[in-house]
Amino acid sequence: MAEEEEERKQKKEIAKWFLTNAPAGEIQYVAKDIRSVVGDDEVYDEAAAEAFPTYNKTHLVVLEMPDRSGDVIVTTHGELDESNYFDPRTAHVATVDHVKQVCTKVRPATDEELPSSYIEEFRGALDAEVCKYVGDTYPKGTCSVYCTSGKDVEGPGENFEFAIVISAAKLSPQNFCNGSWRSIWNVEFKDDMQVVELRGKMQVGAHYFEEGNVQLDTNTECKDSTIFQSPEDSAVSITNMIRHHETEYMTSLEASYLNLPDTTFKDLRRKLPVTRTLFPWHNTLQFSLTRDITKELGIGK
Amino acid sequence: MEAAMDLMRRISPNKSEMALSALLSLLPYHSSDLLSQVDQPLQVYFDTESGKEFILCEYNRDADSYRSPWSNKYHPPMEDGPLPSPQLRKLEVEANDVFAVYRDQYYEGGVSSVYMWEDDNEGFVSCFLIKKDGSRKADGRRGYLQEGAWEAIHVIEVGHQEEETAHYCLTSTVMLSLTTENKPSGTFNLSGSIRRQMNLDLPVEDGHLCNMGKMIEEMEGKLRNSLDQVYFGKTREMVCTLRPPPEGLQVRLPESS
């Protein structure tokens, strides 16, 4: 009995591992496969109930709200509880079915859930700027600005913090290709020091799987800061910093790709042998001959 | 089984070892199918007698022991492990020596092993293996890679000789992973695995080793090229689709050929 329980636990852990390690946009395919491999729907359902929320939050999955009011990003920054996510732009709370990856219900946020009007001025201005930037930069991008600390601050004199979440995914399974760009920017408004500090984390993944399986996985972190200004001016300078760092990151990714053929890849396998001519398969006797001579002369190991 | 193979195509090649062992524990009845259809990372063992490393795989394994191509002995020792016929062993010895030179010319380091065995149709099968650690700590001559692994598995079935020609069926797999790490660009990892097949009828006057070697060389060139141009190119295209470079600054994409 104990053994059976152990086996069941192990099956569930394996199913969870496959689900949470699915590439961007592929969890439903992985789910179908692993359900059939596990061969026990009850175990699978338990695993899915635990793995999907984790996956949706790490991949910053974007779901459409049912009343067409907009999209909600599934992220810890907007998480009220396991299935309810706050969307600050529309001031709504969306109820999410993690396993189906749909939004089932939406309701207006309560006063307690909303930030103070002082904070909302900063947040709204930043949201507008970041939205403009994301709209111009990412064809499939979604963004949101959350107040993560100090949402009830009523006026100058106190610190507060925002999180800016940008999520862009491009899924084209018919072309065997999926990818995602995720960035999270932490913004600390330090009233006492009159500075705004920015910490960013960017992550890009791509998967190409036509007759093979090749994946790109990159991430980086960076920091910056600016002076504490009015809501509008802060919004502009923060967005400029983000634009600068993200563009720089994109350039460095391009550089990594450009370096591949001639430098990086060469350390794995050269295009041509060191002799720069194809290997002399017709004349391999020379190698065995040299070997024999080496042996006879007692040199080499 | 089909679902298991689809999972292997989706999970990152970097995690294939974990994925395979998970599938083996879920599908114990399919273990031989899984092991023959999914290529796993190659392990290396040191043959103390010859002072050389050799590669472990399903083809030189018997129970828990592996036959070294250098000493023709099993490690850990076992009494009656299968050995190739003396004639085939002679070709195996030669193949190992020549392939080591080939490997050094293309890889500037790494480990290689060749195993041969008779099959049931009066022909034989050869398996050519290469494992290279191209990280800057190991055999990476240029020192660009934080982590870099290349593993190639070539299995050639050589049919019974008919008149002057023999049929060669080559199945090749390449698995690789490379990571660069530096200040502004952070961690950059590409990993992949692809498998291709090639069938040829060739005159045997040049010898089996020459024919097999040429096929492997051509195949490795093709695989390297398609990884570089097509597969990496596609992931790069994807990045540019997610965040297109500003207009007027169009980056050139590698031509897919």
Interface residues (C-beta under 8 A of the other chain):
Chain A: Q10 K11 I14 W17 F18 N21 A22 P23 E26 Y29 V30 K32 D33 I34 S36 V37 V38 T137 Y138 P139 K140 A168 A169 K170 C177 N178 G179 S180 W181 M202 V204 A206 H207 Y208 F209 E211 G212 N213 V214 Q215 L216 D217 T218 N219 T220 E221 E246 E248 Y249 M250 S252 L253 E254 A255 S256 Y257 N259 L260 P261 T263 T264 F265 K266 D267 L268 R269 R270 K271 L272 P273 V274 T275 L278 F279 W281 H282 T284 F287 S288 R291 K301
Chain B: A3 A4 D6 L7 M8 R9 R10 I11 S12 P13 N14 K15 M18 A19 A22 L23 S25 L26 L27 G51 E94 D97 V98 V101 Y102 D104 Q105 Y106 Y107 E108 K132 G134 D139 G140 R141 R142 G143 Y144 L145 G148 A149 W150 L176 L178 T180 P184 S185 G186 T187 F188 N189 L190 S191 G192 S193 I194 R195 D206 L209 C210 G213 K214 E217 E220 G221 R224 L227 D228 Y231 F232 K234 T235 R236 E237 M238 V239 T241 L242 R243 P244 P245 V251
